Amino acid sequence: MTLVSNDPIWWPSINSWRISSYCIVAAGVGVTYDWVFPALTFGQEVELVWRQQWSLMTILYLSVRYLGILYAVVGILGWILYVVWEWMNVVVIQILGVIIITRLHAMYQRSRKILIFLVVIFLADSIYNGVVAVMLTRRTSGEELILSGNYQCTISYAENAMFLGTITWVLGTLWEVLALCLAVWIAVKHFRELRQHSAGGIIGDCFTVLMKTHTFYFASFVTVSCFSLIYSLSPTISADQSSLETQIFLGFIQISEIVQMFVLGPRLILGVREYHAKLMADSDAATSMTSIAFQDRVHISTGNGV
């Protein structure tokens, strides 16, 4: 049923919905800007992803990258697409989890034990997220509003939506903390071994790249989680959902979340591939220099012999 009203009492709600839409559009523009301009990642993507041999990481990267643009567009549309938007969020979180598991598996030298450990924990968390998403989708409804000539769609959530969302947030936070701790532990262990053997080079640099990208990703996750927690627990923010301050705060959370998943998420793969490409380029350059020097020595030696 469509509600039509010109009552001024709806004006604060109209303004809040506009601000929310502006923030989602800003986040979408940011993701697109990061993708389009060669100075940022598109040039790297062409060289390091499209022109390379395809693998599971290629598919995961492209899924997260291009779902990000669609995610931002769908977020400002109606209830049916709102359901799609929520499920896209669930799917992208699972993709990012698979990327992190793959990275940790490589850092632990393809240990079967660590792989089974991570898969079991992540699978349990994924099953819970899927069940919660189904429950919330079935108990969520939408209503079309025409307020002072503005078309809006309101979403009515289930009574236990906040409780289920809190549990989802706690489990997601525990997963991210576990992944970071495992990454830090194995990195510290490798750096100590390299220092004891007076060796560094490729292995040390590779672990540095892995830890750098993971740290940025985890820092963005902590930022989003902290602001979401403040929003959930603050009585001042919850009391006035239509205020300008509350909408700006929610907009910042939306932008931060999209940046975390669709900008820093793909860089978990792109950063490693960029390092590998640079390593291969330096290796080819060193090989060419060695070959030139060798040929030069042969030529001089031959000349002296004659």
Secondary structure per residue as TSV (DSSP state, phi and psi in degrees):
chain	resnum	aa	ss	phi	psi
A	1	M	-	360.0	135.4
A	2	T	-	-96.1	129.5
A	3	L	E	-97.4	124.2
A	4	V	E	-114.9	127.6
A	5	S	E	-156.0	145.8
A	6	N	-	-117.0	18.6
A	7	D	-	-68.4	129.1
A	8	P	G	-61.9	-14.6
A	9	I	G	-63.9	-20.8
A	10	W	G	-86.0	-8.6
A	11	W	H	-59.5	-42.7
A	12	P	H	-59.0	-37.8
A	13	S	H	-66.8	-39.8
A	14	I	H	-61.4	-44.2
A	15	N	H	-63.6	-40.1
A	16	S	H	-66.2	-39.6
A	17	W	H	-66.5	-35.5
A	18	R	H	-64.7	-44.4
A	19	I	H	-62.7	-42.2
A	20	S	H	-61.0	-42.4
A	21	S	H	-64.5	-40.2
A	22	Y	H	-60.7	-40.7
A	23	C	H	-67.3	-40.4
A	24	I	H	-65.9	-40.9
A	25	V	H	-63.0	-41.1
A	26	A	H	-61.6	-40.8
A	27	A	H	-65.0	-41.5
A	28	G	H	-63.2	-40.2
A	29	V	H	-63.7	-39.7
A	30	G	H	-63.3	-43.6
A	31	V	H	-63.7	-44.0
A	32	T	H	-65.6	-40.5
A	33	Y	H	-61.4	-43.2
A	34	D	H	-63.4	-30.6
A	35	W	H	-85.4	-39.3
A	36	V	H	-76.5	-47.0
A	37	F	-	-74.4	125.7
A	38	P	T	-58.1	-29.0
A	39	A	T	-66.2	-16.8
A	40	L	T	-102.4	-90.2
A	41	T	T	-125.8	-16.5
A	42	F	H	-64.6	-42.1
A	43	G	H	-61.3	-42.1
A	44	Q	H	-64.4	-38.9
A	45	E	H	-62.3	-42.8
A	46	V	I	-61.9	-45.6
A	47	E	I	-74.2	-39.2
A	48	L	I	-98.5	-13.4
A	49	V	I	-120.6	-60.3
A	50	W	I	-67.0	-36.5
A	51	R	T	-90.0	1.5
A	52	Q	S	-99.2	167.1
A	53	Q	-	-65.2	133.3
A	54	W	-	-74.5	143.7
A	55	S	-	-147.9	-175.2
A	56	L	H	-61.0	-39.5
A	57	M	H	-64.7	-33.4
A	58	T	H	-62.9	-46.3
A	59	I	H	-64.2	-42.2
A	60	L	H	-65.3	-41.5
A	61	Y	H	-61.5	-50.0
A	62	L	H	-65.2	-34.1
A	63	S	H	-63.0	-49.2
A	64	V	H	-67.1	-41.9
A	65	R	H	-62.7	-49.4
A	66	Y	H	-87.9	-22.2
A	67	L	H	-67.5	-26.7
A	68	G	H	-61.8	-43.2
A	69	I	H	-66.6	-44.8
A	70	L	H	-64.7	-37.2
A	71	Y	H	-60.3	-43.7
A	72	A	H	-67.8	-35.4
A	73	V	H	-71.4	-45.2
A	74	V	H	-65.2	-29.4
A	75	G	T	-63.0	-16.8
A	76	I	T	-105.4	9.2
A	77	L	S	-104.5	-163.2
A	78	G	-	-78.4	-169.4
A	79	W	H	-67.2	-42.9
A	80	I	H	-58.9	-44.8
A	81	L	H	-73.3	-22.1
A	82	Y	H	-62.4	-40.6
A	83	V	H	-62.8	-43.3
A	84	V	H	-60.8	-41.0
A	85	W	H	-60.5	-43.7
A	86	E	H	-65.0	-42.1
A	87	W	H	-71.8	-31.3
A	88	M	H	-62.2	-38.8
A	89	N	H	-61.0	-43.6
A	90	V	H	-62.9	-45.2
A	91	V	H	-64.4	-43.9
A	92	V	H	-64.7	-37.9
A	93	I	H	-62.2	-38.7
A	94	Q	H	-67.2	-39.4
A	95	I	H	-62.8	-44.4
A	96	L	H	-63.1	-35.7
A	97	G	H	-63.4	-41.5
A	98	V	H	-64.1	-39.4
A	99	I	H	-61.3	-44.9
A	100	I	H	-65.4	-41.0
A	101	I	H	-61.1	-42.9
A	102	T	H	-62.7	-41.1
A	103	R	H	-64.4	-46.5
A	104	L	H	-65.4	-38.1
A	105	H	H	-60.3	-40.5
A	106	A	H	-69.2	-41.0
A	107	M	H	-64.3	-31.1
A	108	Y	T	-92.5	23.6
A	109	Q	T	56.8	44.8
A	110	R	T	56.0	41.7
A	111	S	-	-68.7	127.0
A	112	R	H	-68.2	-35.5
A	113	K	H	-63.5	-46.6
A	114	I	H	-67.7	-33.0
A	115	L	H	-66.2	-46.9
A	116	I	H	-63.3	-41.7
A	117	F	H	-59.2	-48.1
A	118	L	H	-68.4	-41.2
A	119	V	H	-64.7	-42.1
A	120	V	H	-62.6	-47.3
A	121	I	H	-65.1	-45.6
A	122	F	H	-67.9	-35.2
A	123	L	H	-65.5	-40.7
A	124	A	H	-62.7	-43.7
A	125	D	H	-65.5	-38.3
A	126	S	H	-67.3	-40.0
A	127	I	H	-62.5	-43.2
A	128	Y	H	-62.4	-44.8
A	129	N	H	-60.7	-39.5
A	130	G	H	-66.1	-42.5
A	131	V	H	-63.9	-43.6
A	132	V	H	-62.5	-41.7
A	133	A	H	-62.7	-40.0
A	134	V	H	-64.9	-44.9
A	135	M	H	-61.8	-45.5
A	136	L	H	-69.2	-35.2
A	137	T	H	-65.6	-41.3
A	138	R	H	-69.1	-29.1
A	139	R	T	-102.0	10.7
A	140	T	-	-106.3	137.7
A	141	S	E	-132.8	158.0
A	142	G	E	-123.7	151.1
A	143	E	E	-136.8	132.5
A	144	E	E	-84.5	134.2
A	145	L	E	-123.7	140.4
A	146	I	E	-121.0	100.8
A	147	L	E	-115.6	111.9
A	148	S	T	51.8	40.5
A	149	G	T	83.7	1.1
A	150	N	E	-102.9	128.3
A	151	Y	E	-90.1	125.4
A	152	Q	E	-134.1	161.4
A	153	C	E	-131.3	117.1
A	154	T	E	-96.5	145.2
A	155	I	E	-111.1	126.2
A	156	S	E	-104.3	120.3
A	157	Y	-	-93.9	165.2
A	158	A	-	-70.3	159.6
A	159	E	T	-64.0	-34.7
A	160	N	T	-95.1	16.6
A	161	A	H	-62.2	-41.1
A	162	M	H	-64.2	-41.7
A	163	F	H	-65.1	-46.8
A	164	L	H	-64.6	-38.5
A	165	G	H	-64.2	-36.4
A	166	T	H	-65.6	-42.9
A	167	I	H	-63.2	-41.4
A	168	T	H	-60.3	-41.9
A	169	W	H	-64.3	-42.1
A	170	V	H	-63.6	-46.2
A	171	L	H	-64.8	-40.8
A	172	G	H	-63.6	-39.2
A	173	T	H	-66.0	-42.6
A	174	L	H	-61.4	-39.1
A	175	W	H	-64.7	-45.6
A	176	E	H	-65.2	-40.4
A	177	V	H	-65.0	-42.5
A	178	L	H	-60.5	-45.1
A	179	A	H	-63.2	-41.8
A	180	L	H	-65.4	-42.9
A	181	C	H	-62.6	-42.7
A	182	L	H	-64.2	-40.4
A	183	A	H	-66.0	-44.0
A	184	V	H	-65.0	-42.0
A	185	W	H	-62.5	-48.7
A	186	I	H	-69.9	-32.3
A	187	A	H	-67.1	-45.6
A	188	V	H	-61.6	-41.0
A	189	K	H	-61.2	-44.6
A	190	H	H	-67.9	-41.0
A	191	F	H	-63.7	-36.9
A	192	R	H	-66.3	-41.7
A	193	E	H	-65.0	-40.5
A	194	L	H	-66.3	-36.6
A	195	R	H	-68.2	-38.6
A	196	Q	H	-65.7	-36.0
A	197	H	T	-94.6	8.9
A	198	S	T	53.8	40.4
A	199	A	-	-127.0	152.6
A	200	G	-	-151.5	-107.0
A	201	G	H	62.8	-129.9
A	202	I	H	-63.0	-47.2
A	203	I	H	-63.6	-46.0
A	204	G	H	-61.8	-42.9
A	205	D	H	-65.5	-37.9
A	206	C	H	-63.5	-44.5
A	207	F	H	-66.3	-32.4
A	208	T	H	-63.9	-42.6
A	209	V	H	-64.7	-44.8
A	210	L	H	-60.4	-44.7
A	211	M	H	-70.1	-34.9
A	212	K	H	-64.7	-48.8
A	213	T	H	-67.0	-38.5
A	214	H	H	-67.9	-37.3
A	215	T	H	-65.8	-43.1
A	216	F	H	-62.2	-43.0
A	217	Y	H	-64.1	-44.2
A	218	F	H	-67.1	-37.9
A	219	A	H	-61.8	-40.4
A	220	S	H	-66.5	-37.3
A	221	F	H	-64.1	-42.8
A	222	V	H	-62.7	-40.2
A	223	T	H	-60.8	-48.8
A	224	V	H	-62.7	-42.1
A	225	S	H	-65.3	-42.6
A	226	C	H	-64.0	-44.5
A	227	F	H	-68.9	-34.7
A	228	S	H	-66.5	-38.2
A	229	L	H	-66.7	-40.2
A	230	I	H	-62.0	-41.7
A	231	Y	H	-63.9	-38.7
A	232	S	H	-73.0	-33.8
A	233	L	H	-98.5	-16.5
A	234	S	-	-78.3	118.9
A	235	P	H	-69.2	-28.3
A	236	T	H	-67.6	-44.1
A	237	I	H	-69.9	-41.7
A	238	S	H	-68.2	-25.8
A	239	A	H	-71.2	-32.4
A	240	D	-	-130.2	86.9
A	241	Q	T	-71.8	-20.0
A	242	S	T	-97.0	0.2
A	243	S	S	-70.7	155.1
A	244	L	H	-61.7	-42.0
A	245	E	H	-62.5	-42.9
A	246	T	H	-64.5	-41.9
A	247	Q	H	-68.4	-36.5
A	248	I	H	-65.7	-40.5
A	249	F	H	-61.8	-46.6
A	250	L	H	-64.3	-37.2
A	251	G	H	-63.2	-39.3
A	252	F	H	-63.4	-38.5
A	253	I	H	-64.1	-43.4
A	254	Q	H	-62.0	-45.6
A	255	I	H	-63.9	-44.3
A	256	S	H	-63.0	-39.7
A	257	E	H	-65.7	-43.6
A	258	I	H	-66.9	-39.5
A	259	V	H	-63.6	-41.7
A	260	Q	I	-61.6	-46.8
A	261	M	I	-78.4	-41.7
A	262	F	I	-109.4	-4.4
A	263	V	I	-112.4	-55.5
A	264	L	I	-78.0	-28.2
A	265	G	H	-58.9	-54.9
A	266	P	H	-60.3	-25.7
A	267	R	H	-71.0	-14.5
A	268	L	H	-62.3	-30.3
A	269	I	H	-95.1	-45.4
A	270	L	H	-62.6	-37.6
A	271	G	H	-63.2	-41.1
A	272	V	H	-68.7	-41.7
A	273	R	H	-66.7	-35.6
A	274	E	H	-63.9	-42.3
A	275	Y	H	-64.1	-41.6
A	276	H	H	-64.3	-41.7
A	277	A	H	-63.8	-40.9
A	278	K	H	-64.6	-39.4
A	279	L	H	-63.6	-42.6
A	280	M	H	-66.4	-38.7
A	281	A	H	-64.7	-43.8
A	282	D	H	-65.0	-36.2
A	283	S	H	-67.2	-42.0
A	284	D	H	-65.4	-38.5
A	285	A	H	-65.7	-41.8
A	286	A	H	-65.0	-39.4
A	287	T	H	-64.0	-41.2
A	288	S	H	-64.3	-42.4
A	289	M	H	-64.6	-40.3
A	290	T	H	-64.2	-41.3
A	291	S	H	-64.5	-42.2
A	292	I	H	-63.9	-44.3
A	293	A	H	-63.8	-39.4
A	294	F	H	-64.3	-44.4
A	295	Q	H	-64.4	-36.2
A	296	D	H	-65.0	-41.0
A	297	R	H	-65.6	-40.4
A	298	V	H	-62.4	-42.4
A	299	H	H	-64.3	-43.6
A	300	I	H	-66.0	-42.1
A	301	S	H	-64.3	-41.2
A	302	T	H	-63.7	-40.5
A	303	G	H	-63.2	-40.0
A	304	N	H	-67.9	-35.5
A	305	G	H	-65.3	-38.1
A	306	V	-	-70.2	360.0
